[in-house]
Amino acid sequence: MAKILVVDDEQVLVKGIKFNLEHEGYQVEVGYDGEQAVELARDGRFDLILLDLMMPKIDGLQACMRIREFSNVPVIMLTAKGEDTDKIMGFECGADDYITKPFNILELKARVRALLRRSGAAVQKAGGGELVAGHIRLDPGERAAWRDGTPVELTAKEFDLMELLMRNPGRVYSRENLLNVVWGYEYIGDYRTVDVHVRRLREKLELDPANPEFIRTKWGVGYYLSGRKES
């Protein structure tokens, strides 16, 4: 049973989300401000976090950044803001997905299922061994990554995206393809979501992010991995 943390200062909304997710069979814990979000995330082993953007004490962006210091649990940001800049800021801070209030509870549940399915499926298909591209190494079974021998913390979506590229070296994926494959559903949003995740991967895994050796761009088309071998 997946364990989900829901944090929002709107208690009625939290109650409704909790009820609907528990009806789907999930175990749900709740909080009502940013500091609680960080404390609960640190103390509990959650499979996914729903995190409001505008909250007391510290906002969702700050909370997400603090959570990313010790956890790669998938995070869906909930917010009343719909501007592209807010979405990009959420992804910059380590969020994996973003949904704007008011939202349809069926859409929220679909996104929760998709994100849990993607993170769970990656663990289940881990029998193929480590993936290696030069100084970059991924272990799908442990959901672990290294750059030149040094462990690197990747978010759920960053790992899924990098694993897809490393399993299919040389194949060019458009932003639309990556949204559909990695995010696990027909994503409605800005394709810059992919650009942000690719840039973060380059910063974390490439020795020279400004001149990436492996995570390459096919201008006007999309992204691909320049080469890979399996250990």
MODA-V917622 format. One record per residue. N is the residue number from 1. RES is the residue in three letters. SS is DSSP state (@ for helix, = for strand, . for the rest). PSI is psi in radians with two decimals (* if undefined). NEAR is the number of other C-alpha atoms within 10 Angstrom. Layout:
# MODA-V917622
n:N res:RES ss:SS psi:PSI near:NEAR
n:N res:RES ss:SS psi:PSI near:NEAR
This chain:
# MODA-V917622
n:1 res:MET ss:. psi:2.18 near:7
n:2 res:ALA ss:. psi:2.50 near:14
n:3 res:LYS ss:= psi:2.15 near:16
n:4 res:ILE ss:= psi:2.41 near:26
n:5 res:LEU ss:= psi:2.22 near:22
n:6 res:VAL ss:= psi:2.14 near:23
n:7 res:VAL ss:= psi:2.07 near:29
n:8 res:ASP ss:. psi:2.51 near:26
n:9 res:ASP ss:. psi:-0.12 near:17
n:10 res:GLU ss:. psi:1.71 near:12
n:11 res:GLN ss:@ psi:-0.60 near:13
n:12 res:VAL ss:@ psi:-0.73 near:10
n:13 res:LEU ss:@ psi:-0.78 near:13
n:14 res:VAL ss:@ psi:-0.77 near:19
n:15 res:LYS ss:@ psi:-0.73 near:13
n:16 res:GLY ss:@ psi:-0.75 near:12
n:17 res:ILE ss:@ psi:-0.79 near:19
n:18 res:LYS ss:@ psi:-0.81 near:20
n:19 res:PHE ss:@ psi:-0.82 near:13
n:20 res:ASN ss:@ psi:-0.68 near:17
n:21 res:LEU ss:@ psi:-0.66 near:18
n:22 res:GLU ss:@ psi:-0.59 near:14
n:23 res:HIS ss:@ psi:-0.46 near:10
n:24 res:GLU ss:. psi:-0.09 near:11
n:25 res:GLY ss:. psi:0.08 near:11
n:26 res:TYR ss:. psi:2.66 near:15
n:27 res:GLN ss:= psi:2.25 near:16
n:28 res:VAL ss:= psi:2.29 near:19
n:29 res:GLU ss:= psi:2.70 near:16
n:30 res:VAL ss:= psi:2.76 near:20
n:31 res:GLY ss:= psi:2.96 near:19
n:32 res:TYR ss:. psi:0.10 near:18
n:33 res:ASP ss:. psi:2.96 near:23
n:34 res:GLY ss:@ psi:-0.65 near:27
n:35 res:GLU ss:@ psi:-0.70 near:20
n:36 res:GLN ss:@ psi:-0.69 near:18
n:37 res:ALA ss:@ psi:-0.82 near:27
n:38 res:VAL ss:@ psi:-0.79 near:22
n:39 res:GLU ss:@ psi:-0.80 near:14
n:40 res:LEU ss:@ psi:-0.70 near:18
n:41 res:ALA ss:@ psi:-0.59 near:23
n:42 res:ARG ss:@ psi:-0.64 near:15
n:43 res:ASP ss:@ psi:-0.48 near:8
n:44 res:GLY ss:. psi:2.71 near:12
n:45 res:ARG ss:. psi:1.67 near:14
n:46 res:PHE ss:. psi:2.61 near:19
n:47 res:ASP ss:. psi:-0.31 near:19
n:48 res:LEU ss:= psi:2.59 near:23
n:49 res:ILE ss:= psi:2.29 near:25
n:50 res:LEU ss:= psi:2.10 near:26
n:51 res:LEU ss:= psi:2.10 near:29
n:52 res:ASP ss:= psi:2.58 near:29
n:53 res:LEU ss:. psi:-0.84 near:28
n:54 res:MET ss:. psi:1.83 near:18
n:55 res:MET ss:. psi:2.81 near:20
n:56 res:PRO ss:. psi:2.88 near:14
n:57 res:LYS ss:. psi:-1.26 near:12
n:58 res:ILE ss:. psi:2.56 near:17
n:59 res:ASP ss:. psi:3.06 near:17
n:60 res:GLY ss:@ psi:-0.57 near:29
n:61 res:LEU ss:@ psi:-0.82 near:24
n:62 res:GLN ss:@ psi:-0.72 near:17
n:63 res:ALA ss:@ psi:-0.74 near:24
n:64 res:CYS ss:@ psi:-0.75 near:29
n:65 res:MET ss:@ psi:-0.70 near:17
n:66 res:ARG ss:@ psi:-0.70 near:20
n:67 res:ILE ss:@ psi:-0.66 near:21
n:68 res:ARG ss:@ psi:-0.25 near:21
n:69 res:GLU ss:. psi:-0.39 near:11
n:70 res:PHE ss:. psi:-0.03 near:12
n:71 res:SER ss:. psi:2.56 near:18
n:72 res:ASN ss:. psi:0.36 near:21
n:73 res:VAL ss:. psi:2.41 near:23
n:74 res:PRO ss:= psi:2.40 near:23
n:75 res:VAL ss:= psi:2.23 near:28
n:76 res:ILE ss:= psi:2.14 near:26
n:77 res:MET ss:= psi:2.36 near:23
n:78 res:LEU ss:= psi:2.28 near:24
n:79 res:THR ss:= psi:2.66 near:22
n:80 res:ALA ss:. psi:-0.19 near:13
n:81 res:LYS ss:. psi:2.47 near:15
n:82 res:GLY ss:. psi:0.09 near:12
n:83 res:GLU ss:. psi:2.57 near:9
n:84 res:ASP ss:@ psi:-0.63 near:13
n:85 res:THR ss:@ psi:-0.63 near:10
n:86 res:ASP ss:@ psi:-0.69 near:15
n:87 res:LYS ss:@ psi:-0.80 near:22
n:88 res:ILE ss:@ psi:-0.72 near:18
n:89 res:MET ss:@ psi:-0.70 near:13
n:90 res:GLY ss:@ psi:-0.78 near:26
n:91 res:PHE ss:@ psi:-0.65 near:24
n:92 res:GLU ss:@ psi:-0.61 near:18
n:93 res:CYS ss:. psi:-0.03 near:17
n:94 res:GLY ss:. psi:0.10 near:29
n:95 res:ALA ss:. psi:2.63 near:29
n:96 res:ASP ss:. psi:-0.42 near:23
n:97 res:ASP ss:= psi:2.99 near:21
n:98 res:TYR ss:= psi:2.27 near:24
n:99 res:ILE ss:= psi:2.36 near:22
n:100 res:THR ss:= psi:2.31 near:17
n:101 res:LYS ss:. psi:2.59 near:11
n:102 res:PRO ss:. psi:2.50 near:10
n:103 res:PHE ss:. psi:2.77 near:12
n:104 res:ASN ss:. psi:2.26 near:11
n:105 res:ILE ss:@ psi:-0.48 near:13
n:106 res:LEU ss:@ psi:-0.66 near:10
n:107 res:GLU ss:@ psi:-0.76 near:11
n:108 res:LEU ss:@ psi:-0.80 near:20
n:109 res:LYS ss:@ psi:-0.62 near:15
n:110 res:ALA ss:@ psi:-0.71 near:14
n:111 res:ARG ss:@ psi:-0.67 near:21
n:112 res:VAL ss:@ psi:-0.84 near:21
n:113 res:ARG ss:@ psi:-0.75 near:15
n:114 res:ALA ss:@ psi:-0.76 near:16
n:115 res:LEU ss:@ psi:-0.70 near:25
n:116 res:LEU ss:@ psi:-0.69 near:17
n:117 res:ARG ss:@ psi:-0.75 near:14
n:118 res:ARG ss:@ psi:-0.81 near:18
n:119 res:SER ss:@ psi:-0.64 near:20
n:120 res:GLY ss:@ psi:-0.70 near:14
n:121 res:ALA ss:@ psi:-0.59 near:12
n:122 res:ALA ss:@ psi:-0.57 near:18
n:123 res:VAL ss:@ psi:-0.68 near:15
n:124 res:GLN ss:@ psi:-0.52 near:10
n:125 res:LYS ss:. psi:0.45 near:11
n:126 res:ALA ss:@ psi:0.20 near:14
n:127 res:GLY ss:@ psi:-0.10 near:10
n:128 res:GLY ss:@ psi:0.03 near:12
n:129 res:GLY ss:. psi:3.14 near:13
n:130 res:GLU ss:. psi:2.68 near:17
n:131 res:LEU ss:= psi:2.34 near:19
n:132 res:VAL ss:= psi:2.33 near:19
n:133 res:ALA ss:= psi:1.72 near:20
n:134 res:GLY ss:. psi:-2.09 near:14
n:135 res:HIS ss:. psi:-0.02 near:15
n:136 res:ILE ss:= psi:2.27 near:20
n:137 res:ARG ss:= psi:2.35 near:26
n:138 res:LEU ss:= psi:2.42 near:23
n:139 res:ASP ss:= psi:1.74 near:19
n:140 res:PRO ss:. psi:-0.55 near:21
n:141 res:GLY ss:. psi:-0.76 near:15
n:142 res:GLU ss:. psi:-0.07 near:11
n:143 res:ARG ss:. psi:0.79 near:19
n:144 res:ALA ss:= psi:2.64 near:15
n:145 res:ALA ss:= psi:2.63 near:25
n:146 res:TRP ss:= psi:2.55 near:18
n:147 res:ARG ss:= psi:1.98 near:17
n:148 res:ASP ss:. psi:0.70 near:14
n:149 res:GLY ss:. psi:-0.14 near:10
n:150 res:THR ss:= psi:2.23 near:12
n:151 res:PRO ss:= psi:2.45 near:14
n:152 res:VAL ss:= psi:2.32 near:17
n:153 res:GLU ss:. psi:2.09 near:19
n:154 res:LEU ss:. psi:2.52 near:23
n:155 res:THR ss:. psi:2.97 near:22
n:156 res:ALA ss:@ psi:-0.81 near:24
n:157 res:LYS ss:@ psi:-0.64 near:24
n:158 res:GLU ss:@ psi:-0.76 near:21
n:159 res:PHE ss:@ psi:-0.80 near:24
n:160 res:ASP ss:@ psi:-0.73 near:21
n:161 res:LEU ss:@ psi:-0.79 near:20
n:162 res:MET ss:@ psi:-0.68 near:22
n:163 res:GLU ss:@ psi:-0.74 near:20
n:164 res:LEU ss:@ psi:-0.82 near:19
n:165 res:LEU ss:@ psi:-0.72 near:23
n:166 res:MET ss:@ psi:-0.48 near:26
n:167 res:ARG ss:@ psi:-0.22 near:17
n:168 res:ASN ss:. psi:1.06 near:16
n:169 res:PRO ss:. psi:2.40 near:17
n:170 res:GLY ss:. psi:-0.29 near:16
n:171 res:ARG ss:. psi:2.22 near:16
n:172 res:VAL ss:. psi:2.21 near:19
n:173 res:TYR ss:= psi:2.26 near:20
n:174 res:SER ss:. psi:2.87 near:18
n:175 res:ARG ss:@ psi:-0.70 near:18
n:176 res:GLU ss:@ psi:-0.75 near:15
n:177 res:ASN ss:@ psi:-0.80 near:13
n:178 res:LEU ss:@ psi:-0.69 near:21
n:179 res:LEU ss:@ psi:-0.77 near:21
n:180 res:ASN ss:@ psi:-0.72 near:14
n:181 res:VAL ss:@ psi:-0.88 near:17
n:182 res:VAL ss:@ psi:-0.71 near:22
n:183 res:TRP ss:. psi:-0.30 near:21
n:184 res:GLY ss:. psi:0.17 near:17
n:185 res:TYR ss:. psi:3.01 near:14
n:186 res:GLU ss:. psi:1.63 near:12
n:187 res:TYR ss:. psi:2.29 near:16
n:188 res:ILE ss:. psi:1.82 near:10
n:189 res:GLY ss:. psi:-2.94 near:12
n:190 res:ASP ss:. psi:2.30 near:14
n:191 res:TYR ss:. psi:-0.22 near:14
n:192 res:ARG ss:@ psi:-0.25 near:14
n:193 res:THR ss:@ psi:-0.81 near:21
n:194 res:VAL ss:@ psi:-0.76 near:23
n:195 res:ASP ss:@ psi:-0.71 near:15
n:196 res:VAL ss:@ psi:-0.78 near:17
n:197 res:HIS ss:@ psi:-0.67 near:23
n:198 res:VAL ss:@ psi:-0.75 near:19
n:199 res:ARG ss:@ psi:-0.71 near:17
n:200 res:ARG ss:@ psi:-0.68 near:19
n:201 res:LEU ss:@ psi:-0.73 near:20
n:202 res:ARG ss:@ psi:-0.73 near:20
n:203 res:GLU ss:@ psi:-0.57 near:14
n:204 res:LYS ss:@ psi:-0.57 near:18
n:205 res:LEU ss:@ psi:-0.50 near:26
n:206 res:GLU ss:. psi:2.50 near:21
n:207 res:LEU ss:. psi:-0.58 near:16
n:208 res:ASP ss:. psi:1.56 near:11
n:209 res:PRO ss:@ psi:-0.52 near:16
n:210 res:ALA ss:@ psi:-0.38 near:10
n:211 res:ASN ss:@ psi:1.23 near:11
n:212 res:PRO ss:. psi:2.41 near:16
n:213 res:GLU ss:. psi:-0.55 near:17
n:214 res:PHE ss:. psi:-0.79 near:24
n:215 res:ILE ss:= psi:1.61 near:23
n:216 res:ARG ss:= psi:2.78 near:18
n:217 res:THR ss:= psi:2.29 near:17
n:218 res:LYS ss:= psi:1.76 near:11
n:219 res:TRP ss:. psi:2.28 near:7
n:220 res:GLY ss:. psi:-0.04 near:7
n:221 res:VAL ss:. psi:-1.10 near:11
n:222 res:GLY ss:= psi:-2.48 near:18
n:223 res:TYR ss:= psi:2.71 near:22
n:224 res:TYR ss:= psi:2.89 near:22
n:225 res:LEU ss:= psi:2.29 near:22
n:226 res:SER ss:. psi:-0.41 near:19
n:227 res:GLY ss:. psi:2.68 near:19
n:228 res:ARG ss:. psi:2.58 near:19
n:229 res:LYS ss:= psi:2.68 near:13
n:230 res:GLU ss:= psi:2.42 near:13
n:231 res:SER ss:. psi:* near:10
